Amino acid sequence: MSSTEGAPQIAIPAHLLKGQKALVTGANSGIGKATAVALGRAGADVVVNYVAGREAAEKVAEEITASGVRAAAYEADVSDEDQVVAMMNRMVQEFGTIDILVANAGLQRDAPATEMTRAEWQKVLDVNLTGQFLCAREAAKEFLRRGVVPEVSRAAGKIICMSSVHQIIPWTGHVNYAASKGGVQMMMQTLAQELAPKRIRVNAVAPGAIKTPINRSAWDTPEAQEDLMRLIPYKRIGDSDDIANAVVALASDLMDYVVGATLYVDGGMTLFPGFATGG
């Protein structure tokens, strides 16, 4: 398989998430956009969260409605507690409830550790880790209030944290990002342990190298692709649909017994490919 091939276009069953209400944070581009659209194709009504780029978010919502479901774009900074609470209250008021949270919003502020400012460190932690916690906390409150609705889902609610292979792979020059994703791993597992008895499933998806605008320099030249292929045993760079398809499956009752797990969607990047020839 060549490095330029993308994910296969898989027909998502339109009934898989029928009647469910989903919120995807950071959903106006990249992985968040693909995930929001895929959830709509699976039958869920979807709230498209964004912090900037209203027009792009509204276009995503329009694309989702083409699947015959409801969608709306909500502006909120996930690192701001008041805005997260207001967003969740608005969703419950306008959509009736929430069944699926995909805590996807994230960013990078890269620098060598000795040059990284406190502001660069803090911003990444605030969005990537604290933002996921605030959204998960508010979603869990609604799940607990409503409980299980058997005709909708076997679970009272599903929380899917967007992590990264860098929750376990160190990444020079990105200490804030790697620390945030390591925190996401333990946060997810602890929430899963705490909420599972209430029939709330908390899991994570950890992408590897995915073609998104944020990492274009890693794949947009033949030389960059060749370097990247050394890290990917499956020999192709992922795309946003690879992640979206994994999220849809994990949110569905097909995965009802999966709790506190991280699904690595990375083409084998976490298999330590440097050791394939003896290290």
KERO-576572 format. One line per 5 residues: number of its first residue (from 1); their letters; for each residue z, y, x negated of C-alpha. Coordinates in Angstrom, 1 decimal, always signed. Each point is the difference from the previous one (the first is absolute). Layout:
BEGIN
NUM = A = Z:Y:X; ...
//
This chain:
BEGIN
1 = MSSTE = +0.0:+0.0:+0.0; -1.0:+3.3:-1.5; +2.4:+2.9:-0.5; -2.0:+2.2:+2.4; +0.4:-2.2:+3.1
6 = GAPQI = +2.4:+1.2:+2.6; +2.1:-1.8:+2.6; -1.9:-2.1:+2.5; -0.3:+1.7:+3.4; +2.2:-2.2:+2.1
11 = AIPAH = +0.0:+0.2:+3.8; +3.5:+0.7:+1.0; +0.9:-1.6:+3.4; +0.4:+2.8:+2.5; +2.9:-1.6:+1.7
16 = LLKGQ = +2.1:-0.7:-3.1; +2.2:+3.1:+0.5; -0.9:+0.9:+3.6; +2.6:+2.2:+1.7; +1.8:+0.9:-3.2
21 = KALVT = +0.6:+3.5:-1.3; -0.4:+0.7:-3.7; +0.8:+2.9:-2.3; -1.7:+0.3:-3.4; +1.2:+2.6:-2.3
26 = GANSG = -2.4:+1.7:-2.4; -2.9:-1.3:+2.1; -2.7:+2.7:-0.3; -1.6:-1.6:-3.1; -0.2:-3.0:-2.2
31 = IGKAT = +2.2:-3.0:+0.7; +1.8:+1.7:+2.8; -3.2:+0.8:+1.8; -1.4:-3.5:-0.3; +3.3:-1.4:+1.2
36 = AVALG = +0.2:+2.3:+3.1; -3.6:-0.9:+0.9; +0.6:-3.7:-0.4; +3.1:+0.1:+2.1; -2.0:+1.6:+2.8
41 = RAGAD = -2.7:-2.6:-0.3; +2.8:-2.6:+0.5; +0.9:+1.6:+3.3; +2.9:+2.3:-1.0; +0.4:+3.6:+1.0
46 = VVVNY = +0.4:+2.0:-3.2; +1.6:+3.2:-1.2; -1.7:+1.4:-3.0; +2.5:+1.9:-2.1; -1.0:+2.6:-2.6
51 = VAGRE = +1.6:+2.8:-2.0; -3.2:+1.9:-0.7; -3.6:-0.3:+1.1; +0.2:+0.2:+3.8; -3.7:-0.2:+0.5
56 = AAEKV = -0.3:-3.3:-1.9; +3.0:-1.4:+1.9; -1.6:+0.9:+3.3; -3.2:-1.7:-1.0; +1.9:-3.2:-0.8
61 = AEEIT = +1.6:+0.2:+3.4; -3.4:+0.4:+1.6; -1.3:-3.1:-1.9; +3.0:-2.0:+1.2; -0.6:+0.9:+3.7
66 = ASGVR = -3.5:-1.4:-0.4; +1.8:-3.4:+0.2; +1.2:+0.8:+3.5; +3.5:+0.8:-0.9; +2.1:+3.2:-0.2
71 = AAAYE = +0.4:+2.0:-3.2; +1.5:+3.3:-1.0; +0.5:+2.0:-3.2; +3.5:+1.2:-0.8; +0.8:+2.4:-2.8
76 = ADVSD = +3.3:-0.7:-1.8; +1.3:-0.1:-3.6; +1.7:-3.4:-0.3; +2.4:+1.4:-2.6; +1.4:+2.5:+2.5
81 = EDQVV = +2.6:-1.7:+2.2; -0.3:+2.4:+2.9; -3.8:-0.4:+0.1; +0.3:-3.8:-0.1; +2.5:+0.0:+2.9
86 = AMMNR = -2.2:+2.4:+2.0; -3.1:-2.1:-0.7; +1.7:-3.2:+1.2; +1.4:+1.7:+3.1; -3.4:+1.4:+0.9
91 = MVQEF = -1.6:-3.5:-0.4; +2.6:-1.6:+2.3; -0.5:+2.7:+2.5; -3.8:-0.1:+0.0; -0.7:-3.6:-0.7
96 = GTIDI = +3.1:-1.6:+1.5; +1.3:-1.7:-3.1; -0.9:-1.3:-3.4; -0.5:-3.6:-1.0; -1.5:+0.3:-3.5
101 = LVANA = +0.7:+2.4:-2.8; -2.2:+0.0:-3.1; +1.9:+2.2:-2.5; -3.1:+0.8:-2.1; +0.3:+3.7:-1.0
106 = GLQRD = +0.3:+0.3:-3.8; -1.1:+2.1:-3.0; -0.1:+0.2:-3.7; +1.1:+2.7:-2.5; -0.9:-1.6:-3.3
111 = APATE = +1.3:+1.1:-3.4; +1.5:-1.6:-3.2; +3.7:-0.5:+0.5; +0.9:+2.6:-2.6; -2.2:+2.6:+1.7
116 = MTRAE = +0.8:-0.8:+3.7; +1.8:+2.7:+1.8; +3.0:-0.5:+2.3; -2.3:+1.3:+2.8; -2.7:-2.6:-0.7
121 = WQKVL = +2.6:-2.7:-0.1; +1.7:+1.1:+3.2; -3.1:+0.6:+2.1; -1.2:-3.6:-0.6; +3.4:-1.5:+0.9
126 = DVNLT = +0.3:+2.3:+3.0; -3.3:-1.1:+1.5; -0.5:-3.5:-1.2; +3.6:-1.3:+0.4; +2.0:+2.4:+2.2
131 = GQFLC = -2.9:+0.5:+2.3; -0.4:-3.7:+0.6; +3.8:-0.3:+0.7; +0.0:+2.9:+2.5; -2.9:-1.4:+1.9
136 = AREAA = +1.4:-3.6:+0.0; +3.4:+1.3:+1.1; -1.4:+1.8:+3.0; -2.3:-2.8:+1.0; +2.8:-2.5:-0.2
141 = KEFLR = +2.1:+2.1:+2.4; -2.8:-0.3:+2.6; -0.4:-3.7:-0.6; +3.7:-0.5:+0.5; +0.0:+2.1:+3.2
146 = RGVVP = -2.9:-1.8:+1.5; +0.5:-3.6:-1.3; -2.5:-2.8:+0.3; -2.7:+0.3:+2.6; -1.4:-3.6:+0.0
151 = EVSRA = -3.3:+0.8:+1.6; -0.7:+2.5:-2.8; +1.4:-1.7:-3.1; +2.5:-2.6:-1.1; +1.7:+2.6:-2.1
156 = AGKII = +1.8:+3.1:+1.1; -1.9:+1.9:-2.6; -1.9:-0.2:-3.3; +0.5:+2.2:-3.0; -2.6:-0.3:-2.8
161 = CMSSV = +0.7:+1.9:-3.2; -2.9:+0.9:-2.2; +1.1:-0.8:-3.5; -2.1:-0.8:-3.2; -0.4:-2.6:-2.7
166 = HQIIP = +2.0:+2.6:-2.0; +3.2:-1.0:+1.8; +0.0:-2.7:-2.6; -2.5:+1.1:-2.7; +1.1:+2.9:-2.2
171 = WTGHV = -2.5:+2.8:-0.3; +0.1:+2.4:-2.9; -0.5:+3.6:+1.0; +1.0:-0.7:+3.6; +3.8:-0.5:-0.3
176 = NYAAS = +0.7:+1.8:+3.3; -2.6:-1.9:+1.9; +1.1:-3.4:-1.4; +3.6:+0.8:+0.7; -0.8:+1.0:+3.6
181 = KGGVQ = -1.8:-3.3:+0.6; +2.8:-2.0:-1.6; +2.3:+1.7:+2.4; -2.3:-0.8:+2.9; +0.3:-3.7:-0.8
186 = MMMQT = +3.8:+0.0:+0.1; +0.1:+2.3:+3.0; -2.3:-2.2:+1.9; +1.9:-3.2:-0.8; +3.3:+1.6:+0.9
191 = LAQEL = -1.3:+1.4:+3.3; -1.5:-3.5:+0.8; +3.4:-1.6:-0.7; +1.8:+2.4:+2.2; -2.5:+0.2:+2.9
196 = APKRI = -1.3:-3.6:+0.2; +2.9:-1.1:+2.3; -1.2:+2.6:+2.5; -3.5:-1.5:-0.1; -1.5:+2.8:-2.0
201 = RVNAV = -2.3:-1.1:-2.8; -0.2:+2.1:-3.1; -2.6:-0.9:-2.7; -2.2:+1.7:-2.6; -3.6:+0.0:-1.2
206 = APGAI = -0.5:+0.6:-3.7; -3.6:+1.1:-0.9; -1.4:-0.5:-3.4; -3.1:+1.9:-1.2; -1.6:+1.5:+3.2
211 = KTPIN = -2.9:+2.4:+0.1; +1.5:+3.2:+1.4; -0.6:+3.6:-0.9; +3.4:+0.2:-1.8; -1.0:-2.4:-2.7
216 = RSAWD = -3.8:+0.7:-0.3; +0.2:+0.4:-3.8; +1.0:-3.7:-0.3; -3.1:-1.4:+1.5; -2.9:+2.5:+0.3
221 = TPEAQ = -1.7:-0.7:-3.3; -1.2:-3.3:-1.4; +2.4:+0.4:-3.0; +2.9:+0.6:+2.3; -0.9:-3.0:+2.2
226 = EDLMR = -0.3:-2.3:-3.0; +3.5:+1.0:-1.2; +1.4:-0.5:+3.5; -1.6:-3.5:+0.4; +2.1:-1.2:-2.9
231 = LIPYK = +3.0:+0.5:+2.3; -1.4:-1.7:+3.1; -0.6:-3.8:-0.2; -2.0:+0.1:+3.3; -2.5:+2.3:-1.7
236 = RIGDS = -0.5:+2.6:+2.7; +1.8:+3.3:+0.8; +1.6:+0.0:+3.4; -0.8:+2.4:+2.8; +2.0:+1.5:+2.8
241 = DDIAN = -1.1:-2.7:+2.5; +1.6:-2.6:-2.2; +3.4:+1.7:+0.6; -0.7:+0.8:+3.7; -0.8:-3.6:+0.8
246 = AVVAL = +3.2:-1.2:-1.6; +2.1:+2.6:+1.9; -1.6:-1.1:+3.3; +0.8:-3.6:-0.7; +3.6:+0.8:-1.1
251 = ASDLM = +0.6:+2.1:+3.1; -1.2:-2.8:+2.4; +2.0:-2.9:+1.4; -2.1:-2.2:-2.2; +2.5:+1.0:-2.7
256 = DYVVG = +3.1:-0.1:+2.2; +2.1:-2.1:-2.4; -0.8:+2.3:-3.0; +3.0:+2.2:-0.7; +0.9:+1.9:-3.1
261 = ATLYV = -3.2:-1.0:-1.9; -2.3:+2.0:-2.2; -3.7:-1.0:+0.5; -1.8:+0.8:-3.2; -3.6:+1.0:+0.7
266 = DGGMT = -1.2:+0.4:-3.6; -2.7:-2.5:-1.0; +2.5:-1.8:-2.2; +1.2:+3.1:-2.0; +3.6:-1.3:+0.2
271 = LFPGF = -1.0:-3.3:-1.7; +0.3:+1.6:-3.5; -3.7:-0.4:-0.8; +0.6:+0.8:-3.7; +1.6:-3.4:-0.3
276 = ATGG = -3.1:-1.9:+1.4; -1.2:-0.4:-3.6; +3.4:-0.6:-1.5; +1.3:+3.6:-0.1
//
